[in-house]
Amino acid sequence: MAVNLISAAQQLLTPEVIAQIASFLGMDRSAAQKAATAAIPTILASLSDLVGTPAGANQLSKLLSQQQGSNPMDMLRDAGAPDLVQTGSSMLSGLLGGRTTDTMAQAIGKFAGTGDGGGKSLLAMVGPLVLGMLSKQQRDAGMDANGLASLLRSQKDQIMAAIPSGLSDQLGAAGLIDKARSGMATAAATGSRIAGATGASQAAMVAGRTQWPYWLAALVIIAGLSIYALQRPTEQTVAQNTNVTRPSAGTVGMAPADLTVDGVNLANQVNSSLGTLKAQLPTITDQASAQAALPKINDAISQLDGITARAAKLSPEGRRALAKLIVAAAPAINEMCDKISATPAGTIAKPVIDNLRAKLDELAKV
């Protein structure tokens, strides 16, 4: 019997994990428990949507196979929350795309009352726990990409029903989930619980059965009228439909472009480089701090060079997706560079900053 993915992931939210999440986000433990528990089905829902295409299923399966042997629980315990946040942010952005991940984080932050930054950190901390659980399931069951996709899709209704209504509203308002599907899943879960209750109202149910043919007849008539109205071949309707393109309603997010080249996920590489830059640039305030940070910044620039070389092998869609990651991050990086230029370290850091800006500009045009 297949494992319940929601339950398996929630078992990882031990008191120790909740305490670290609460401490890192500056919130009480009960609020951290509520927010982390809500983040689990949100992430699983996004992954169940991702595996709807063969490319998405292969991307997730490959990432999970690469993570086998690395335990996010150990990382949280040994390295602490900041390292787990950086790892989780890179993983989720690489799988789902930066825009989808940011929008999910905003919804979770609003639901949890932590703001956008807190929502992003929370999502990034819970993400590796969920992916670690899936990695274990894949390994223990010997599943390939198709088996993993089948497992996630088979539990989609359960996953959607597990998203709290408050968060579901936020995700629906952001266009990240199909609220009608979520409502159907919730109703199905509620119906299952009611079906298991005692038969205290059986007499009323029997009386109701005698009237169902009338309701059924009314529904048939309404359905017929609706079909007739929808199928009227008016030229105006056809003209309108051919001019309007609507995005399909998915669960959470959509499968991103495949950004893997030579076995390297360039989205992960970009996020890793940007993470290093965002961590090191603000530390430069004088000559000593510049000398300490510049080697790491140069390493990040070298990584960007490798990304630029591989980007030529991407599809046009992949190159556009990669460029969007750079364009989204460039304003913050440039602002950090401007602040360095105004400090005593500006002179010594200038060659590196100029090189960095040139690399970002080049990647933004791939």
C-alpha positions as CSV (number, residue, x, y, z in Angstrom):
1,M,0.0,0.0,0.0
2,A,1.4,3.4,-1.0
3,V,2.5,5.6,1.9
4,N,0.4,8.7,2.7
5,L,2.8,11.5,1.6
6,I,1.2,14.2,3.8
7,S,1.5,12.1,6.9
8,A,5.0,11.0,6.0
9,A,6.2,14.6,5.6
10,Q,4.4,15.8,8.7
11,Q,6.2,13.2,10.8
12,L,9.4,15.1,10.1
13,L,8.0,18.2,12.0
14,T,9.4,17.0,15.3
15,P,9.5,19.3,18.3
16,E,13.1,20.0,17.6
17,V,12.4,21.0,14.0
18,I,9.5,23.2,15.0
19,A,11.6,24.9,17.7
20,Q,14.3,25.7,15.2
21,I,11.8,27.1,12.7
22,A,10.1,29.2,15.4
23,S,13.5,30.5,16.6
24,F,14.7,31.4,13.1
25,L,11.5,33.1,12.2
26,G,10.9,34.8,15.5
27,M,7.5,33.3,16.1
28,D,5.9,31.1,18.8
29,R,6.0,27.3,18.4
30,S,2.3,26.9,17.9
31,A,2.3,29.4,15.0
32,A,5.4,27.7,13.5
33,Q,3.7,24.3,13.7
34,K,0.6,25.7,12.0
35,A,2.6,27.4,9.2
36,A,4.9,24.5,8.6
37,T,2.1,22.0,8.5
38,A,0.3,24.1,6.0
39,A,3.4,24.5,3.8
40,I,3.7,20.7,3.4
41,P,0.6,20.2,1.2
42,T,1.4,23.4,-0.7
43,I,4.7,22.1,-1.7
44,L,3.4,18.6,-2.5
45,A,0.6,20.2,-4.6
46,S,3.2,22.1,-6.7
47,L,5.2,18.9,-7.2
48,S,2.1,16.9,-8.2
49,D,1.5,19.6,-10.9
50,L,5.2,19.6,-11.9
51,V,5.1,15.9,-12.7
52,G,2.2,16.3,-15.0
53,T,4.7,16.5,-17.9
54,P,7.5,14.0,-18.6
55,A,10.1,16.7,-18.4
56,G,8.9,17.8,-15.0
57,A,8.7,14.2,-13.7
58,N,12.3,13.5,-14.9
59,Q,13.5,16.8,-13.4
60,L,12.1,16.0,-10.0
61,S,13.2,12.3,-10.1
62,K,16.7,13.4,-11.0
63,L,16.9,15.9,-8.2
64,L,15.7,13.4,-5.7
65,S,18.2,10.8,-6.8
66,Q,21.0,13.4,-6.4
67,Q,19.8,14.1,-2.9
68,Q,19.8,10.5,-1.7
69,G,22.1,10.0,1.2
70,S,21.9,13.6,2.3
71,N,19.5,14.1,5.2
72,P,18.0,17.5,5.6
73,M,17.2,16.7,9.2
74,D,21.0,16.4,9.8
75,M,21.6,19.6,7.9
76,L,19.2,21.4,10.1
77,R,20.6,19.9,13.2
78,D,24.3,20.4,12.4
79,A,24.5,23.4,10.1
80,G,21.4,25.2,11.3
81,A,18.5,26.9,9.7
82,P,20.3,29.4,7.4
83,D,22.1,26.7,5.4
84,L,18.8,24.7,5.1
85,V,17.0,27.9,3.9
86,Q,19.7,28.5,1.2
87,T,19.5,24.9,0.1
88,G,15.7,24.8,0.1
89,S,15.4,28.0,-1.8
90,S,17.7,26.8,-4.5
91,M,15.9,23.5,-4.8
92,L,12.4,24.9,-5.1
93,S,13.4,27.7,-7.4
94,G,15.2,25.2,-9.7
95,L,12.1,23.0,-9.8
96,L,9.2,25.4,-9.9
97,G,10.8,28.7,-11.1
98,G,11.6,31.7,-9.0
99,R,8.3,33.6,-9.7
100,T,6.1,30.7,-8.7
101,T,8.2,30.0,-5.6
102,D,8.1,33.7,-4.6
103,T,4.3,33.9,-5.0
104,M,3.9,30.7,-2.9
105,A,6.1,32.2,-0.3
106,Q,4.0,35.4,-0.2
107,A,0.8,33.4,0.3
108,I,2.3,31.4,3.1
109,G,3.8,34.5,4.7
110,K,0.4,36.2,4.7
111,F,-1.3,33.0,6.1
112,A,1.3,32.6,8.8
113,G,1.6,36.3,9.6
114,T,5.3,36.4,9.0
115,G,5.4,38.6,5.9
116,D,7.0,37.8,2.6
117,G,10.5,37.3,4.0
118,G,9.3,35.0,6.7
119,G,7.1,33.1,4.2
120,K,10.1,32.5,1.9
121,S,12.3,31.3,4.7
122,L,9.6,29.0,6.0
123,L,9.0,27.5,2.5
124,A,12.7,27.1,2.0
125,M,13.1,25.3,5.4
126,V,10.1,22.9,4.8
127,G,11.0,22.3,1.2
128,P,14.1,20.1,1.8
129,L,12.2,18.1,4.4
130,V,9.5,17.3,1.8
131,L,12.0,16.5,-0.9
132,G,14.0,14.3,1.5
133,M,10.9,12.3,2.3
134,L,10.1,11.9,-1.4
135,S,13.7,10.8,-2.0
136,K,13.4,8.1,0.6
137,Q,10.1,6.9,-0.8
138,Q,11.6,6.8,-4.3
139,R,14.6,4.9,-3.1
140,D,12.8,2.4,-0.8
141,A,10.2,1.6,-3.5
142,G,12.7,1.6,-6.4
143,M,10.6,4.0,-8.4
144,D,11.6,5.6,-11.6
145,A,10.3,9.0,-12.8
146,N,7.0,7.6,-14.0
147,G,6.4,5.7,-10.7
148,L,7.1,8.9,-8.7
149,A,4.8,10.9,-10.9
150,S,2.0,8.3,-10.5
151,L,2.4,8.3,-6.7
152,L,2.1,12.1,-6.5
153,R,-0.8,12.3,-9.0
154,S,-2.7,9.5,-7.2
155,Q,-2.7,11.6,-4.0
156,K,-3.5,15.0,-5.5
157,D,-7.0,15.2,-4.1
158,Q,-5.7,14.3,-0.6
159,I,-3.0,16.9,-0.9
160,M,-5.3,19.6,-2.1
161,A,-7.8,18.8,0.7
162,A,-5.0,19.2,3.3
163,I,-4.3,22.9,2.4
164,P,-6.0,25.0,5.1
165,S,-8.9,27.1,3.8
166,G,-7.1,30.4,4.7
167,L,-4.0,29.5,2.8
168,S,-6.1,28.0,0.0
169,D,-7.8,31.4,-0.4
170,Q,-4.5,33.1,-0.7
171,L,-3.2,30.6,-3.3
172,G,-6.4,30.8,-5.2
173,A,-6.3,34.6,-5.2
174,A,-2.7,34.5,-6.6
175,G,-3.9,32.1,-9.3
176,L,-1.7,29.2,-8.1
177,I,-4.4,26.7,-7.4
178,D,-7.8,25.8,-8.9
179,K,-10.1,26.7,-6.1
180,A,-12.9,24.7,-7.6
181,R,-10.7,21.6,-7.6
182,S,-9.6,22.3,-4.0
183,G,-13.2,22.7,-2.9
184,M,-14.1,19.4,-4.5
185,A,-11.2,17.7,-2.8
186,T,-12.2,19.2,0.5
187,A,-15.8,18.1,0.0
188,A,-14.7,14.6,-0.9
189,A,-12.6,14.4,2.3
190,T,-15.5,15.7,4.3
191,G,-17.9,13.3,2.7
192,S,-15.6,10.4,3.5
193,R,-15.7,11.4,7.2
194,I,-19.5,11.7,7.2
195,A,-19.9,8.4,5.5
196,G,-18.0,6.7,8.3
197,A,-20.3,8.3,11.0
198,T,-23.1,6.4,12.7
199,G,-26.5,6.1,11.0
200,A,-28.4,8.5,13.2
201,S,-30.1,10.2,10.3
202,Q,-31.0,7.1,8.2
203,A,-34.8,7.8,8.3
204,A,-34.3,11.2,6.8
205,M,-32.0,9.8,4.1
206,V,-34.7,7.2,3.2
207,A,-37.3,9.9,2.9
208,G,-34.9,12.0,0.7
209,R,-34.4,9.0,-1.7
210,T,-38.1,9.1,-2.7
211,Q,-37.6,12.6,-4.1
212,W,-34.3,12.2,-5.9
213,P,-35.8,11.5,-9.4
214,Y,-37.4,15.0,-9.4
215,W,-34.1,16.6,-8.6
216,L,-32.3,14.5,-11.2
217,A,-34.8,15.5,-13.8
218,A,-34.3,19.2,-13.0
219,L,-30.5,18.8,-13.2
220,V,-30.8,17.1,-16.6
221,I,-33.0,19.9,-17.9
222,I,-30.5,22.5,-16.6
223,A,-27.6,20.6,-18.1
224,G,-29.3,20.4,-21.5
225,L,-30.0,24.1,-21.5
226,S,-26.4,24.9,-20.6
227,I,-25.0,22.7,-23.4
228,Y,-27.3,24.3,-25.9
229,A,-26.2,27.8,-24.8
230,L,-22.6,26.9,-24.9
231,Q,-22.8,25.3,-28.4
232,R,-24.7,28.1,-30.2
233,P,-22.5,28.8,-33.3
234,T,-22.6,32.6,-33.2
235,E,-19.8,34.4,-35.1
236,Q,-19.3,36.8,-32.2
237,T,-18.5,34.1,-29.7
238,V,-16.1,32.4,-32.1
239,A,-14.3,35.6,-32.8
240,Q,-14.0,36.4,-29.1
241,N,-12.7,32.9,-28.3
242,T,-10.1,33.0,-30.9
243,N,-8.7,36.3,-29.6
244,V,-8.5,35.4,-25.9
245,T,-5.9,33.1,-24.6
246,R,-6.3,31.9,-21.0
247,P,-3.8,30.0,-18.9
248,S,-4.9,26.6,-17.9
249,A,-6.0,26.1,-14.3
250,G,-3.4,24.0,-12.6
251,T,-2.8,23.2,-8.9
252,V,0.2,25.0,-7.7
253,G,2.6,26.4,-10.3
254,M,3.4,25.0,-13.7
255,A,6.3,22.9,-14.9
256,P,9.2,25.3,-15.7
257,A,11.4,25.1,-18.8
258,D,14.1,22.4,-18.7
259,L,17.2,24.2,-17.6
260,T,19.4,21.1,-17.3
261,V,22.5,21.0,-19.6
262,D,25.2,18.3,-19.4
263,G,23.5,17.0,-16.3
264,V,23.8,20.4,-14.6
265,N,20.6,22.3,-13.5
266,L,21.5,25.9,-14.5
267,A,18.7,27.3,-12.4
268,N,20.2,25.7,-9.3
269,Q,23.6,27.0,-10.3
270,V,22.2,30.6,-10.8
271,N,20.5,30.5,-7.4
272,S,23.7,29.2,-5.8
273,S,25.7,32.0,-7.3
274,L,23.2,34.6,-6.4
275,G,22.9,33.3,-2.9
276,T,26.7,33.6,-2.5
277,L,26.6,37.2,-3.8
278,K,23.8,38.2,-1.6
279,A,25.5,36.8,1.4
280,Q,29.0,38.3,0.7
281,L,28.4,41.7,-0.9
282,P,26.7,43.3,2.2
283,T,29.7,42.3,4.3
284,I,32.1,44.6,2.4
285,T,32.5,47.8,4.3
286,D,36.3,48.4,4.4
287,Q,39.5,47.0,2.9
288,A,39.8,44.1,5.3
289,S,36.2,42.9,4.8
290,A,36.7,43.3,1.0
291,Q,39.8,41.1,1.1
292,A,37.8,38.4,3.0
293,A,34.7,38.5,0.7
294,L,36.2,39.1,-2.8
295,P,37.6,35.5,-3.2
296,K,34.1,34.1,-2.6
297,I,32.6,36.6,-5.0
298,N,35.1,35.7,-7.6
299,D,34.1,32.0,-7.2
300,A,30.5,33.0,-7.8
301,I,31.5,35.0,-10.9
302,S,33.4,31.9,-12.2
303,Q,30.3,29.9,-11.7
304,L,28.4,32.4,-13.7
305,D,31.0,32.0,-16.5
306,G,30.2,28.3,-16.6
307,I,26.5,29.0,-16.7
308,T,27.0,31.4,-19.6
309,A,28.9,28.7,-21.5
310,R,26.3,26.1,-21.0
311,A,23.3,28.4,-21.6
312,A,24.1,28.3,-25.4
313,K,22.9,24.7,-25.4
314,L,19.5,25.6,-23.9
315,S,16.3,25.8,-25.9
316,P,15.0,29.4,-26.7
317,E,12.4,28.9,-24.0
318,G,15.1,27.8,-21.5
319,R,17.3,30.7,-22.3
320,R,14.4,33.1,-21.7
321,A,13.6,31.4,-18.4
322,L,17.3,31.7,-17.3
323,A,17.5,35.3,-18.3
324,K,14.4,36.1,-16.2
325,L,16.1,34.7,-13.1
326,I,19.0,37.1,-13.7
327,V,16.8,40.1,-14.5
328,A,14.8,39.5,-11.3
329,A,17.9,39.4,-9.1
330,A,19.9,42.1,-10.8
331,P,18.4,45.2,-9.1
332,A,19.2,43.9,-5.6
333,I,22.7,42.9,-6.7
334,N,23.3,46.3,-8.3
335,E,22.1,48.1,-5.2
336,M,24.6,46.2,-3.1
337,C,27.4,47.0,-5.5
338,D,26.4,50.7,-5.4
339,K,26.6,50.7,-1.6
340,I,30.1,49.1,-1.8
341,S,31.3,51.8,-4.2
342,A,30.3,54.4,-1.6
343,T,32.5,52.9,1.1
344,P,36.3,53.0,1.6
345,A,36.4,49.5,0.0
346,G,35.0,50.8,-3.3
347,T,38.4,51.3,-4.9
348,I,39.7,47.8,-4.2
349,A,36.4,46.1,-5.0
350,K,35.7,48.1,-8.3
351,P,37.4,45.6,-10.7
352,V,35.4,42.7,-9.2
353,I,32.2,44.6,-9.2
354,D,32.6,45.7,-12.8
355,N,33.3,42.1,-13.8
356,L,30.3,40.9,-11.9
357,R,28.0,43.5,-13.5
358,A,29.3,42.5,-17.0
359,K,28.6,38.8,-16.3
360,L,25.0,39.5,-15.1
361,D,24.3,41.7,-18.1
362,E,25.7,39.0,-20.4
363,L,23.5,36.3,-18.8
364,A,20.4,38.6,-18.9
365,K,20.7,38.6,-22.7
366,V,21.3,34.9,-23.4
